[in-house]
Amino acid sequence: MSATPFPGDPTPFPHDARAAVVVAHPDDETLWAGGFILEHPAWNWTIVALCRRSDPDRAPRFARVLEHYGARGGMRDMDDGPDQAPLEPVEVEREVLGILPLAGYDLILTHGPRGEYTRHLRHEEVSRAVSRLWKDGRLTAGEVWMFAYEDGGKQYLPRAIEHADFKWALPAEMWGEKRRIVTEMYGFTPKSWEAETTPRVEAFWRFSSPNDIDRWHVREERRE
């Protein structure tokens, strides 16, 4: 399965790069970056979800998805109650460090600073935790990419942010495979929010250093 390169060839990583995907929930890795994972099958992927380890439906499905991607990984059981009570930052950081088998990666993918839609607090907390750990040197990575999607304040399904650093329209075959993972492997119905959301265009914010994240926040505040 081949894909059109991102503009500017933003993937100058080794052919066997060590890459990690750090997400709040099983299926987030596929919804927001499944095409990118599929495009790099030779990479050494680690995919971790910080919630739902005790979920008798989602946990085994996540394990099968990891096998499909040829990735290692695991799950934690961070609180994911419907009230979304805020978690202490140190707790989220501890969960991230407790599940990643290595400290150093060529690339880490994770949630956007504001999540991907309105609104799931766990997505934002995971993004902040990865940022802090990278800044403190407790996680090392050549680059960190964050998912770049928005839903206009619930006005429409999540879609790629127009001014994201990189956007990529998945070829039809690859998008079909990504959607198949969502519907067949994760078991979401074709009319579910997850299936209808599954982005054909994937988008990322790209950060080469923790300071880039601070500059991103300043830049985005000026846009508002």
Residue, then its C-alpha position, 0 to 999 in steps of 0.5 A: m500500500s503506497a501513499t502520497p508523501f506529505p508536503g515537504d517530505p516531513t518524514p526524514f526518519p530511519h527506515d526502521a525508526r522507533a515510533a510511539v503513539v500515546v493515546a487516551h483510548p483504544d481506537d484513537e491511534t487509528l482514528w487520528a493516525g491510522g494511515f500514517i501507521l499503515e504507511h510505515p510498516a517497517w517502523n518499530w511501533t509502540i502503541v499505548a492507550l491509557c484507559r480501558r484496560s479492564d474493558p472486556d470488549r475494547a481491551p481484546r480488540f485493541a490487542r488484535v489491532l496492535e497485532h494487525y499493525g505489527a506493533r507492541g504496546g499495552m493499556r492502562d486503566m486511567d479513570d475514564g468516567p463520564d463526568q471527566a473529573p480532571l486528573e492530577p498532572v503527575e498521575v497522567e505522567r506516571e501512567v505514560l512513563g509506566i506503560l512506555p517500554l523505552a524512553g527514547y524514540d525517533l518520533i512520538l505521536t499523541h493528542g493535540p493540545r486541545g484534543e480533536y473534538t469538543r471535548h474530551l479532557r483525557h485527550e488534552e491531559v495526555s497531550r500535556a503530559v507528553s509535552r511536560l515529560w519531553k520538556d523535562g527530559r523524562l521522555t526523549a524523542g527526535e520529534v513529537w507530532m500531535f494530531a491536528y483536528e477540530d469540530g467547530g465546537k460540535q458543528y461538524l464531525p472532526r476534520a483536519i485543521e486547515h493550517a496544520d503543519f502537515k495534512w495528508a489525503l489518504p489514498a482510497e485503499m488505505w482509507g478503506e483499510k483504516r475504516r475497516i479497522v474501526t468498523e470490523m476490528y473495533g466493532f463500531t457500526p457503519k453509522s457510528w460516530e467513530a465510523e463516520t468520523t474516520p478522517r480521510v485527511e490526516a493532519f499533524w502539528r510537528f514539533s522538533s523541540p519542546n520550545d516549539i510547543d510553547r511557541w505554538h500556544v502563543r501563535e494559536e492564541r494570536r489567531e483567535 
